[in-house]
């Protein structure tokens, strides 16, 4: 990848970059996309020309930037890998965020809906809490300095970061920042405080919601005048919640003594509202949760789903509609999954603990008559109560353990179901698709092996998922029902994987890929390396589908219109691969934290989500999501 003629490749320890891969620059620095030659992961290499660092203030800013990055430990702050110093340059190696920045994201969308803006805001506030805890302020918070890495916002560019105790004095002598996002105190060179960062966050949140900044001016003097003399205007369209309005007003209070501090932002009702349902929703969910808890004590906790043939027919009706993508399962004998998907019926399915969401989903999603009949029959099976046990209590520890197991089981079910959809895709080259499908099958095997270890009496039922009070939990009815289901899933999925492995070993063209061959085995250890490599193959597949979309001439089309039948299937596969990519990102982040994974993995675990009709607007959002 790096061997190109007439292009200099720079080597810094075990990192390298090409001089023609510049991705940004500043007063004294340039930033390049590089790679870690050991892990092969992409990195960002910031090269500071020390000949440009002539004033002591510039030298101090560089030291502050490095010290700040070294002290932070937050997934919402750009991660520092290494720092190197030579006679001429300083090299700062950080993680590489390949999805652009918030500024470009807003420009492409025009504005963001409130829920998405709140999600991004939460991440930024989380980063600020970490900065505040470590005694730093940023002094240049703006959309361009909020990078996006696979939908995860990360605060970046700490070139103006400074310890709190130095900020006010330094600000009087050396002003920094971007005027549109600077507080009135900073604009008038009265020094920087944490409330200055709070002001900037308020401007960013306003811009996400309305597509423009709240105050403007032809010069800094005019901007200051407008801030001081014009009341804050909140447009009537688009409508936003009263909590969002209050958050903006408290951030953009001119008097910094009355303005929120970082801890106030973190405790604001908007942040709580974003992560908690409203009171009526809470009451409804409590009732539904009580019903779920009763069902956990019943024999109906594990029920058979519609059989495999019904599922395949529904997928083919929804995605293909008889069009060009209506693939017959027996046409191409060489396809890796032709032989595998002719399996017996699925093992019993555990009820999804996300059941409180189902009524809303059923209202919002249109189904065909046959789909409604299947769903109606399935729900009827699951909701027949056992009157004699419906008031049995369930402990919080038991509930948490159930959630952990549900999430891991649904991880497997999502991948297994999506594999049958991916089978139909003609856009991705067969060899690449075969590799990806094997890796998905191995991922299922890794997960189900770990799940099965908690039921394996010969190995003393290992608590490999860090379940709470495991000894007591093993005596519960919930554990017994999970055990029954996991044993059946394990038998099905391991047979599935064994056939995959045998077929892949028989394909000589797959043996040429040394990276893939390293994973072509029965090692079911869950590692970050496996997930990273799988992400690489997902990226290749996504790029193939993107190239296909570009050939379809999708310009100047009504974003609310459904996409054509011919590209519905590639669109759904692109959506599924995107979800899987993000799921792996979270699996890496919470590799040994199974409770943390439960909290963050809801949106991608869509094993039971009905197939939706994609619009051009949804397709555009998917394309932007993983730029």
BALOKOL-673730 format. One record per residue (C-alpha): x, y, z. Coordinates in steps of 0.25 Angstrom, whole numbers, plus 5000, padded with zeros to 4 digits. Layout:
BEGIN
XYZ;...
This chain:
BEGIN
500050005000;501150095003;502150064992;501850164981;502950224972;503450364974;502750384988;503550395000;503150295012;503550355025;503850255036;503750295051;504050175060;503050075056;502050175050;502150225036;501450325026;501450375012;501750515009;500550524999;499550475010;499350615017;498050625024;498250755031;499150875035;499350985045;500251105048;501451015051;500950875048;500450775037;499650655040;499750525031;499050395031;500050285035;500050145040;500550065051;501549965044;501349865055;499849865056;499549915042;498550015048;498350155043;498850265051;498950415050;500350475050;500450625054;501850675050;502250805057;503350885051;504150935063;504851045054;503451115055;503351105070;504151235073;503351295084;503351235098;501751235098;501851145085;502751045093;501851055105;500651025096;501250905090;501650845104;500250875109;499650795097;500550675100;500350675115;498850685113;498750575103;499550485112;498650515124;497350485118;496650345118;495350365111;494750295099;494150435095;495550495094;496550465083;497550365088;499050385089;499950275084;501350335084;502150455084;503550465077;504550575077;505650605067;506550725065;505650785055;504250725058;503350675069;502350565065;501050545072;500450405068;498950395071;497750305067;497250335053;495750365052;495350335038;493950385038;494250535037;493850645047;492550705052;492650825044;492650755031;491550665036;490650785039;490950845026;490450725018;489250705027;488850855028;488450825043;488250705052;487050655059;486950685074;487250535078;488450525069;488950665074;488750615089;489550485086;490750565081;490550675092;490650565102;491950515097;492550655097;492150675111;492750545115;494050595109;493950725116;493650655130;494950575127;495750705124;495150775136;495550655145;496950665140;497050815141;497050865127;496150945118;496150935103;495951085098;495651045084;494350955084;493650965071;493050865061;494350855053;495050805065;494050695068;494450575060;493550455057;494150315058;493050215053;491950305059;492650325072;492950475074;494350505080;494850645084;496250675077;497250775074;497750815088;498750915082;498151025091;497950945103;498450995116;498350965131;497251035138;498251115147;498951175136;497751205127;497251335132;498651405133;499151355119;497851395112;498051545116;499451535108;499151435097;497751415092;497451285085;496151215079;495151235068;494351365069;492951305066;493151205078;493851295088;493151355100;493051505101;494051495112;495051435103;494751525092;495051645101;496351575105;495851565120;496451425121;495951285119;495251195129;494451065128;493151155126;493851195113;493751045108;492351045113;491951155104;492651085092;491850965095;490551045095;490951105081;491250965076;489950905081;489151025075;489851005062;489550855061;488050885064;487851015055;489050995045;489651135048;490351205060;489451285069;490351415068;491051475056;491851595052;492651655041;493851675051;494151635065;493651765070;492351745063;492251605068;492451655082;491451765080;490451675075;490651575087;490551685097;489351765091;488551665084;487651565092;487851415089;486851375078;486351235078;485651205064;484251155065;484651055054;485050945055;484350925069;485250875080;484950835094;484850935106;486050855112;486950885100;486551035100;486851035115;488250975112;488551075101;488151195110;488951145122;490151125113;490051255106;489851345118;490751465116;491051485130;492051365133;491751365148;490351325144;490751235133;490751085135;492051015139;492450875134;491850795145;490550875143;490550835129;490750685132;489550695142;488650775134;487250715132;487450705117;488550605119;487650525128;486550535118;487450485107;487750365115;486450335122;485050335117;483950435121;483050405133;481850345125;482850255118;483550215131;482150175136;481850095124;483250025123;483149995138;481849925135;482449855123;483649815131;482849755142;482149675132;483549635126;483949595140;482749505142;483049435128;484449415133;483849315143;483049245133;483249125124;482949225112;484249295114;484849205103;483849185091;484049145077;484149255066;483649245052;484349135044;485549165035;484749155022;483749255027;484849355030;485549335017;484249355010;484049485017;485449535015;485249505000;483949574999;484349695006;485749715000;485549664986;484049674982;484349584970;485349684964;486749654959;487249624973;486349514975;487449404976;487049254976;487849184987;488249064978;488749144966;490249164969;490749034974;492149094977;491549204987;492149175001;490749185007;489949104997;490148975005;490149035019;488749105020;488048975017;487948955031;486848895040;485948985048;486649085058;486749045072;485749105082;485849255084;485949335097;485049445098;485649585096;485749665108;485549785100;484049755099;483649885104;484049945091;483149855083;481849925083;482450055078;483149975067;481949905063;481250035061;482350095053;482649985043;481649945032;481649795030;481049705019;479749625023;480649495024;481649565033;480549615042;480049475043;481349415047;481649525057;480249505063;480349355065;481749375071;481349485081;480149395085;481049285088;481949365097;480949445105;480049335112;480349355127;480549245137;479649295148;480249225160;481649285158;481449425152;481749505165;483049435168;484149545170;485449555162;486649615168;487449735161;488649635160;487849535153;487249645144;488649685141;489149545138;487949525129;488249655121;489749605119;489249475114;488149525105;489149625099;490149515096;489149425090;488549535081;489949565076;489949425071;488549425065;488749565058;490049505051;489349375047;488149445042;488949555034;489749445028;488549385021;488349525015;489749545011;489649415004;488849484993;489749594990;490349604976;491049734978;492149684987;493149594980;492949454983;494349434989;494249554998;492849515002;493249375006;494349425015;493449525022;492349415024;493349315030;493849425039;492349455043;492249305046;493449295054;493049425062;491749345065;492549225069;493449315078;492249365085;491449235087;492649165092;492749265103;491349255106;491349105106;492449105116;491549155127;490649025125;491848925124;491748845137;493048775133;493848905134;493048945147;492149045139;493249155137;492749295140;493349345127;492349455126;492649515140;491149495144;490749545158;490749445169;490849335160;490649225170;489349275174;488949305160;489149165155;488049125164;487049215158;485949175148;486549285138;487849215138;487249075135;486449135123;487649205118;488449075119;487448995111;487449105100;488949125100;489248975098;488348965086;488949095080;490349035082;490048905075;489448985063;490449095062;491649005064;491148905053;490949035044;492349075047;493048945044;492348935031;492849075028;494249045032;494248915023;493748995011;494749105013;495949005014;495448945001;495549074993;496949094988;496749244984;496449274999;497849215003;498549334996;498149435007;499149415018;498349505028;497049425025;497849285026;498349325040;496849325045;496449205037;496449115050;495749065062;496349165072;495149235079;495849325087;495249465087;496249565083;496349705079;497249665067;496149575062;495149685062;496049785056;496349695044;494849665042;494649815042;495649825030;494849725022;493549795025;494149925020;494549865007;493149805006;492549945009;493450014999;492949914988;491449944991;491850094991;492450084977;491150014973;490350124978;491150224971;490850154958;489350164960;489350314957;488650354970;488750504969;487650604970;486650504976;485550534986;486150484999;484750435004;484550344992;484750194994;486050144987;485750054975;485549904977;486849874970;487649944981;486849914993;487649784995;488949854994;488449965003;488049865014;489349795013;490049925014;489249955027;489449825033;490949835030;491049975036;490349925049;491249805050;492449895048;491949985059;491649865068;493149815066;493549955070;492749945083;493249795085;494649845085;494349965094;493649875104;494449745102;494449695116;493349785121;492049705118;491149805126;491749925119;491449845106;489949825110;489849975111;490450015098;490049905088;488549925087;488449995074;489249895066;488649765072;487449765062;487249615061;485649635062;485549765055;484549755043;485149795030;484849945026;484750005013;485950095011;485850235005;486950314998;487050395011;487350275019;488350225009;489050365009;489050365024;489750225024;490750275014;491150385023;491150305035;492350225031;493050325022;
